[in-house]
Amino acid sequence: MSFTEHPDFPRALALAEQLADVARRIVREHFRAPLAVEHKSDDTPVTIADRDIESHMRRMIRAAFPAHAIRG
């Protein structure tokens, strides 16, 4: 079975589209605004926009697929 034939695929695709819409909205809120860049423990950069987007996405994924694990 290919991944597009998986029973969860239509719901997952719809969620991916919703996640993109949320990310787009949040990025626009921060666009051209001064953003402080912090560094995570692995020295990769992160901004408040990154953290806001991840927080919203995690909530949406948990609501749609509560049994799934999330790595980020």
FENGI-V282971 format. One record per pair of residues at least 12 apart in sequence whose C-alpha atoms are under 7 Angstrom apart, sorted by the first residue. I is the first residue (numbers start at 1). J is the second residue. If there is no record, write none. Layout:
# FENGI-V282971
i:I j:J
i:I j:J
This chain:
# FENGI-V282971
i:19 j:57
i:23 j:53
i:26 j:49
i:26 j:53
i:27 j:49
i:30 j:49
i:35 j:47
